[in-house]
Amino acid sequence: DDFLIERTTLKRVFHRPKPDPLNPILKTSGSDRLFAIPFSDGVWYDPADHRYKMFYFGGNNNAVALATSIDGKTWIRPSIPDAENPGSNAVISLSGRDSSTVWMDLTSSAKKFRAFVYTGGNRLSSFHSPDGIHWTRDVFQIPSVSDRTTMFWNPWRQRWVESTRSSVLLPASDTRQARDSRVRYYSESQDLVTWTPEQDTMFWSGPDEDDPPYPGYSGHFPELYNL
């Protein structure tokens, strides 16, 4: 971010990414024979285990599943003897789930990993883990007005941030009519229990006049579905 480099000799340089020839790095297979998809869950490098840990939506049983890698390219689904489903790689099993965020905090040992999973009912279920493998469900839930909610920790403000999908009526302009659009709303908390402001009251980010209509989709204007 600009405010972090403005007093240094660093220069911002953009590099064109190159797809890895091994893509896709994870395919449906075995216990994930129905589907295995990213749903905002997250990928972290755990220095304690010297492994990358990929959390993803393991579709067969609505689980948060785990894959590991040494180099970030070749991934394995570990067989975990004491997983909720013994011998599988499902680290959190749920009756139903949608979007999820897994966050790693190296300042904590017992709660190094936090998971926030949208399970319906306008609530996020919260979990914590020392290793990303063995999880404990927290006694509280986090309000959320819809699915596709994501979370992150802001170390400068020392706050948890919730990014919630909602809708707003965008006003008419010189180039387009007024329209309903999906956008993101913002809320933050120090303890994951008390949130300010209340969800769905503080607009954060959404499409603007510089976002052109999608080609080939009858001129539909873009919306911001996830962040």
TILO-203388 format. One record per residue (C-alpha): residue number from 1; residue in three letters; x, y, z. Coordinates in steps of 0.25 Angstrom, whole numbers, plus 5000, padded with zeros to 4 digits. Layout:
% TILO-203388
<k NUM r ALA c1 X c2 Y c3 Z> .
...
***
This chain:
% TILO-203388
<k 1 r ASP c1 5000 c2 5000 c3 5000> .
<k 2 r ASP c1 5005 c2 5014 c3 4997> .
<k 3 r PHE c1 5005 c2 5019 c3 5011> .
<k 4 r LEU c1 5015 c2 5007 c3 5015> .
<k 5 r ILE c1 5025 c2 5011 c3 5004> .
<k 6 r GLU c1 5024 c2 5026 c3 5002> .
<k 7 r ARG c1 5035 c2 5029 c3 5012> .
<k 8 r THR c1 5045 c2 5018 c3 5006> .
<k 9 r THR c1 5053 c2 5017 c3 4993> .
<k 10 r LEU c1 5044 c2 5006 c3 4988> .
<k 11 r LYS c1 5037 c2 5007 c3 4975> .
<k 12 r ARG c1 5024 c2 5000 c3 4971> .
<k 13 r VAL c1 5026 c2 4990 c3 4959> .
<k 14 r PHE c1 5015 c2 4982 c3 4953> .
<k 15 r HIS c1 5018 c2 4968 c3 4947> .
<k 16 r ARG c1 5010 c2 4960 c3 4938> .
<k 17 r PRO c1 5006 c2 4947 c3 4945> .
<k 18 r LYS c1 5009 c2 4934 c3 4937> .
<k 19 r PRO c1 5000 c2 4922 c3 4939> .
<k 20 r ASP c1 5007 c2 4910 c3 4945> .
<k 21 r PRO c1 5007 c2 4898 c3 4935> .
<k 22 r LEU c1 5002 c2 4889 c3 4946> .
<k 23 r ASN c1 4989 c2 4896 c3 4947> .
<k 24 r PRO c1 4979 c2 4893 c3 4952> .
<k 25 r ILE c1 4987 c2 4890 c3 4964> .
<k 26 r LEU c1 4975 c2 4883 c3 4971> .
<k 27 r LYS c1 4964 c2 4874 c3 4964> .
<k 28 r THR c1 4952 c2 4867 c3 4969> .
<k 29 r SER c1 4957 c2 4853 c3 4973> .
<k 30 r GLY c1 4954 c2 4842 c3 4984> .
<k 31 r SER c1 4946 c2 4848 c3 4996> .
<k 32 r ASP c1 4944 c2 4861 c3 4988> .
<k 33 r ARG c1 4938 c2 4853 c3 4976> .
<k 34 r LEU c1 4926 c2 4863 c3 4975> .
<k 35 r PHE c1 4934 c2 4876 c3 4975> .
<k 36 r ALA c1 4946 c2 4883 c3 4982> .
<k 37 r ILE c1 4945 c2 4898 c3 4980> .
<k 38 r PRO c1 4951 c2 4911 c3 4986> .
<k 39 r PHE c1 4941 c2 4918 c3 4994> .
<k 40 r SER c1 4949 c2 4929 c3 5000> .
<k 41 r ASP c1 4954 c2 4919 c3 5010> .
<k 42 r GLY c1 4969 c2 4923 c3 5009> .
<k 43 r VAL c1 4983 c2 4918 c3 5007> .
<k 44 r TRP c1 4994 c2 4920 c3 5017> .
<k 45 r TYR c1 5009 c2 4916 c3 5019> .
<k 46 r ASP c1 5010 c2 4910 c3 5033> .
<k 47 r PRO c1 5025 c2 4912 c3 5038> .
<k 48 r ALA c1 5023 c2 4902 c3 5049> .
<k 49 r ASP c1 5020 c2 4891 c3 5039> .
<k 50 r HIS c1 5028 c2 4896 c3 5027> .
<k 51 r ARG c1 5015 c2 4894 c3 5019> .
<k 52 r TYR c1 5006 c2 4902 c3 5011> .
<k 53 r LYS c1 4992 c2 4899 c3 5016> .
<k 54 r MET c1 4980 c2 4901 c3 5006> .
<k 55 r PHE c1 4966 c2 4901 c3 5012> .
<k 56 r TYR c1 4955 c2 4899 c3 5002> .
<k 57 r PHE c1 4940 c2 4895 c3 5001> .
<k 58 r GLY c1 4940 c2 4879 c3 5000> .
<k 59 r GLY c1 4927 c2 4877 c3 4994> .
<k 60 r ASN c1 4923 c2 4863 c3 4998> .
<k 61 r ASN c1 4920 c2 4866 c3 5012> .
<k 62 r ASN c1 4919 c2 4881 c3 5013> .
<k 63 r ALA c1 4933 c2 4881 c3 5019> .
<k 64 r VAL c1 4944 c2 4891 c3 5021> .
<k 65 r ALA c1 4955 c2 4882 c3 5015> .
<k 66 r LEU c1 4970 c2 4883 c3 5016> .
<k 67 r ALA c1 4981 c2 4880 c3 5005> .
<k 68 r THR c1 4996 c2 4882 c3 5008> .
<k 69 r SER c1 5008 c2 4885 c3 4999> .
<k 70 r ILE c1 5023 c2 4888 c3 5001> .
<k 71 r ASP c1 5025 c2 4897 c3 4989> .
<k 72 r GLY c1 5011 c2 4902 c3 4986> .
<k 73 r LYS c1 5010 c2 4895 c3 4973> .
<k 74 r THR c1 5008 c2 4880 c3 4977> .
<k 75 r TRP c1 4997 c2 4877 c3 4987> .
<k 76 r ILE c1 4993 c2 4865 c3 4995> .
<k 77 r ARG c1 4980 c2 4862 c3 5002> .
<k 78 r PRO c1 4985 c2 4857 c3 5016> .
<k 79 r SER c1 4979 c2 4845 c3 5022> .
<k 80 r ILE c1 4976 c2 4850 c3 5036> .
<k 81 r PRO c1 4974 c2 4839 c3 5046> .
<k 82 r ASP c1 4967 c2 4847 c3 5057> .
<k 83 r ALA c1 4959 c2 4856 c3 5047> .
<k 84 r GLU c1 4944 c2 4857 c3 5049> .
<k 85 r ASN c1 4943 c2 4847 c3 5038> .
<k 86 r PRO c1 4955 c2 4838 c3 5042> .
<k 87 r GLY c1 4964 c2 4836 c3 5031> .
<k 88 r SER c1 4959 c2 4848 c3 5022> .
<k 89 r ASN c1 4964 c2 4862 c3 5020> .
<k 90 r ALA c1 4951 c2 4868 c3 5025> .
<k 91 r VAL c1 4956 c2 4877 c3 5037> .
<k 92 r ILE c1 4942 c2 4884 c3 5039> .
<k 93 r SER c1 4929 c2 4876 c3 5036> .
<k 94 r LEU c1 4916 c2 4884 c3 5035> .
<k 95 r SER c1 4902 c2 4880 c3 5031> .
<k 96 r GLY c1 4903 c2 4892 c3 5021> .
<k 97 r ARG c1 4912 c2 4903 c3 5017> .
<k 98 r ASP c1 4914 c2 4914 c3 5008> .
<k 99 r SER c1 4926 c2 4924 c3 5008> .
<k 100 r SER c1 4937 c2 4923 c3 5018> .
<k 101 r THR c1 4949 c2 4930 c3 5022> .
<k 102 r VAL c1 4961 c2 4924 c3 5029> .
<k 103 r TRP c1 4971 c2 4934 c3 5035> .
<k 104 r MET c1 4985 c2 4931 c3 5041> .
<k 105 r ASP c1 4990 c2 4939 c3 5053> .
<k 106 r LEU c1 5005 c2 4936 c3 5057> .
<k 107 r THR c1 5003 c2 4944 c3 5070> .
<k 108 r SER c1 4994 c2 4933 c3 5076> .
<k 109 r SER c1 4997 c2 4918 c3 5078> .
<k 110 r ALA c1 4984 c2 4912 c3 5083> .
<k 111 r LYS c1 4976 c2 4920 c3 5073> .
<k 112 r LYS c1 4987 c2 4922 c3 5061> .
<k 113 r PHE c1 4976 c2 4918 c3 5051> .
<k 114 r ARG c1 4962 c2 4924 c3 5052> .
<k 115 r ALA c1 4950 c2 4920 c3 5042> .
<k 116 r PHE c1 4938 c2 4928 c3 5040> .
<k 117 r VAL c1 4927 c2 4919 c3 5032> .
<k 118 r TYR c1 4914 c2 4924 c3 5026> .
<k 119 r THR c1 4904 c2 4913 c3 5030> .
<k 120 r GLY c1 4891 c2 4920 c3 5027> .
<k 121 r GLY c1 4882 c2 4927 c3 5036> .
<k 122 r ASN c1 4889 c2 4941 c3 5035> .
<k 123 r ARG c1 4900 c2 4936 c3 5044> .
<k 124 r LEU c1 4915 c2 4932 c3 5043> .
<k 125 r SER c1 4920 c2 4920 c3 5051> .
<k 126 r SER c1 4933 c2 4923 c3 5057> .
<k 127 r PHE c1 4944 c2 4912 c3 5060> .
<k 128 r HIS c1 4959 c2 4913 c3 5065> .
<k 129 r SER c1 4970 c2 4903 c3 5064> .
<k 130 r PRO c1 4985 c2 4902 c3 5068> .
<k 131 r ASP c1 4989 c2 4895 c3 5055> .
<k 132 r GLY c1 4978 c2 4897 c3 5044> .
<k 133 r ILE c1 4975 c2 4882 c3 5046> .
<k 134 r HIS c1 4968 c2 4881 c3 5060> .
<k 135 r TRP c1 4957 c2 4891 c3 5062> .
<k 136 r THR c1 4948 c2 4896 c3 5073> .
<k 137 r ARG c1 4935 c2 4903 c3 5070> .
<k 138 r ASP c1 4933 c2 4916 c3 5078> .
<k 139 r VAL c1 4921 c2 4918 c3 5087> .
<k 140 r PHE c1 4917 c2 4931 c3 5079> .
<k 141 r GLN c1 4913 c2 4933 c3 5065> .
<k 142 r ILE c1 4915 c2 4946 c3 5057> .
<k 143 r PRO c1 4903 c2 4953 c3 5050> .
<k 144 r SER c1 4903 c2 4954 c3 5035> .
<k 145 r VAL c1 4892 c2 4958 c3 5026> .
<k 146 r SER c1 4896 c2 4949 c3 5014> .
<k 147 r ASP c1 4905 c2 4939 c3 5008> .
<k 148 r ARG c1 4919 c2 4942 c3 5002> .
<k 149 r THR c1 4923 c2 4949 c3 5015> .
<k 150 r THR c1 4938 c2 4950 c3 5017> .
<k 151 r MET c1 4947 c2 4953 c3 5029> .
<k 152 r PHE c1 4961 c2 4959 c3 5031> .
<k 153 r TRP c1 4969 c2 4964 c3 5043> .
<k 154 r ASN c1 4974 c2 4979 c3 5041> .
<k 155 r PRO c1 4987 c2 4979 c3 5049> .
<k 156 r TRP c1 4988 c2 4995 c3 5049> .
<k 157 r ARG c1 4974 c2 4997 c3 5054> .
<k 158 r GLN c1 4974 c2 4984 c3 5063> .
<k 159 r ARG c1 4961 c2 4981 c3 5058> .
<k 160 r TRP c1 4954 c2 4969 c3 5051> .
<k 161 r VAL c1 4947 c2 4974 c3 5039> .
<k 162 r GLU c1 4934 c2 4967 c3 5033> .
<k 163 r SER c1 4932 c2 4970 c3 5018> .
<k 164 r THR c1 4917 c2 4966 c3 5015> .
<k 165 r ARG c1 4910 c2 4965 c3 5002> .
<k 166 r SER c1 4897 c2 4973 c3 5001> .
<k 167 r SER c1 4890 c2 4982 c3 4991> .
<k 168 r VAL c1 4888 c2 4996 c3 4989> .
<k 169 r LEU c1 4880 c2 5005 c3 4979> .
<k 170 r LEU c1 4891 c2 5013 c3 4971> .
<k 171 r PRO c1 4886 c2 5026 c3 4966> .
<k 172 r ALA c1 4885 c2 5030 c3 4952> .
<k 173 r SER c1 4896 c2 5037 c3 4945> .
<k 174 r ASP c1 4899 c2 5043 c3 4931> .
<k 175 r THR c1 4903 c2 5030 c3 4925> .
<k 176 r ARG c1 4893 c2 5020 c3 4932> .
<k 177 r GLN c1 4880 c2 5018 c3 4939> .
<k 178 r ALA c1 4878 c2 5016 c3 4954> .
<k 179 r ARG c1 4879 c2 5001 c3 4957> .
<k 180 r ASP c1 4880 c2 4991 c3 4968> .
<k 181 r SER c1 4894 c2 4986 c3 4970> .
<k 182 r ARG c1 4901 c2 4976 c3 4979> .
<k 183 r VAL c1 4912 c2 4983 c3 4987> .
<k 184 r ARG c1 4920 c2 4981 c3 5000> .
<k 185 r TYR c1 4917 c2 4987 c3 5014> .
<k 186 r TYR c1 4927 c2 4989 c3 5025> .
<k 187 r SER c1 4927 c2 4986 c3 5040> .
<k 188 r GLU c1 4938 c2 4984 c3 5050> .
<k 189 r SER c1 4940 c2 4978 c3 5064> .
<k 190 r GLN c1 4951 c2 4976 c3 5074> .
<k 191 r ASP c1 4945 c2 4963 c3 5080> .
<k 192 r LEU c1 4937 c2 4957 c3 5069> .
<k 193 r VAL c1 4925 c2 4959 c3 5078> .
<k 194 r THR c1 4922 c2 4974 c3 5078> .
<k 195 r TRP c1 4921 c2 4980 c3 5064> .
<k 196 r THR c1 4922 c2 4995 c3 5059> .
<k 197 r PRO c1 4914 c2 4999 c3 5051> .
<k 198 r GLU c1 4903 c2 4989 c3 5051> .
<k 199 r GLN c1 4903 c2 4980 c3 5038> .
<k 200 r ASP c1 4897 c2 4985 c3 5026> .
<k 201 r THR c1 4898 c2 5000 c3 5030> .
<k 202 r MET c1 4912 c2 5005 c3 5025> .
<k 203 r PHE c1 4914 c2 5004 c3 5010> .
<k 204 r TRP c1 4929 c2 5001 c3 5007> .
<k 205 r SER c1 4931 c2 4998 c3 4992> .
<k 206 r GLY c1 4924 c2 4995 c3 4979> .
<k 207 r PRO c1 4923 c2 4998 c3 4964> .
<k 208 r ASP c1 4925 c2 5012 c3 4959> .
<k 209 r GLU c1 4924 c2 5020 c3 4946> .
<k 210 r ASP c1 4938 c2 5015 c3 4941> .
<k 211 r ASP c1 4933 c2 5000 c3 4941> .
<k 212 r PRO c1 4928 c2 4997 c3 4927> .
<k 213 r PRO c1 4917 c2 4988 c3 4924> .
<k 214 r TYR c1 4920 c2 4973 c3 4921> .
<k 215 r PRO c1 4922 c2 4970 c3 4906> .
<k 216 r GLY c1 4912 c2 4959 c3 4902> .
<k 217 r TYR c1 4903 c2 4960 c3 4914> .
<k 218 r SER c1 4892 c2 4970 c3 4908> .
<k 219 r GLY c1 4900 c2 4981 c3 4913> .
<k 220 r HIS c1 4898 c2 4978 c3 4928> .
<k 221 r PHE c1 4907 c2 4986 c3 4937> .
<k 222 r PRO c1 4916 c2 4979 c3 4947> .
<k 223 r GLU c1 4913 c2 4977 c3 4962> .
<k 224 r LEU c1 4922 c2 4974 c3 4973> .
<k 225 r TYR c1 4918 c2 4960 c3 4978> .
<k 226 r ASN c1 4931 c2 4956 c3 4986> .
<k 227 r LEU c1 4943 c2 4963 c3 4993> .
***
